[in-house]
């Protein structure tokens, strides 16, 4: 495998995309062309902008992603329209909001349509991971002038972005609320494959920022998620979309069961993409579309818990090997033979921000969560005791997350 694996280094430390850097280096593009000449090859991008399109043209390779010209299909307003056309139930809201006055009108309409709404969220059309979201508590605004002041307090930069488009939606809340998603692929021949469902984990005051996921989504609504994802995928395919896409939801619990509310469409890979890729590459299994689970060849199943934002400011500058050793000493490193354990990723984030990615694969959601908690504890404990315990005497966790003693 090493003989077939090639890394092309782009020695450019500037904070630009790798595609922008490649376009400045015709010699490196020539190197990649020589590697792929005469072979079946394609580009697997995170998302597609005009830069990725130019790199694909220079290399003469197809892109497995939605063309840059169709990028607006994933904007919040267009996403609501597509989901509505696909028959997906939506949170109460309004599209194409472009000014403070538009926000005021949208909130007035929302209050009439959902008089019990406690808050609204303003979402910029072209934003991701909750970064362009702003929450307004309706109990805190008793007049249009107060609401105007709140929106204007978001600042001129935000209001300038608002002019490009946004949606205003009811912020669904409550103790019995989850944030599931469905992930799919559109093949070059237009086929739509649902490849996963997840429970998303959010943090922040109003749970607007993506912090990780669990696979699979709850069994109660897993089938509905897949059906909605397939319906949206077919509409996207009809419009020329290609490659990975995702649809995010909020699920609320009622007396008659769970109810799904479509939130947005992602025309790209997302935070749920890399843990699914890890599962694909580390275990010999397949996604069972009938029940939405991952099955190994022996009939057993695998689940995972993943985060790309395990962070502690005290870890800033911490050596990568320190974190790797902490997980390994705890007996949690992924075991290929048993198909369970912890995988670390995004280790270069330790130097700049004290952040690391962690995915734990287990035999059940509960098992994956136990492994996750144990790995977080091991990493945190090692930060305070970098020398580790005395050799041969440490108490460590076995591969299934239970306690075991190791002697010399």
Secondary structure, 3 states (H helix, E strand, C coil): CHHHCCCCCCCCCCCCCHHHHHHCCHHHHHHHHHHHCCCCCEECCCCCCHHHHHHHHHHCCEECCCCHHHHHHHCHHHHHHHHHHCCCCECCEEEEECCHHHHHHHHHHHHHHCCCCCEEEEEECCCCCCCCEEEEEHHHCCCHHHHHHHHHCCCHHHHHHHCCCEEEEECCCCCCEECEEEEEEECCCCCEEEEEEEEEEEECCCCCEEEEEEECCCCCCHHHHHHHHHHHHHHHHHCCCCEEEEEEEEEEEECCEEEEEEEEEECCCCCCHHHHHHHHHHCCEEEECCCCEEEECCCCEEEEEEEEEEECHHHCCCCHHHHHHHHHHCCCECECCCCEEEEEECCCHHHHHCEEEEEEEECCHHHHHHHHHHHHHHHHHHHHCCCCCCCCCCEEECCCCCEEECCC
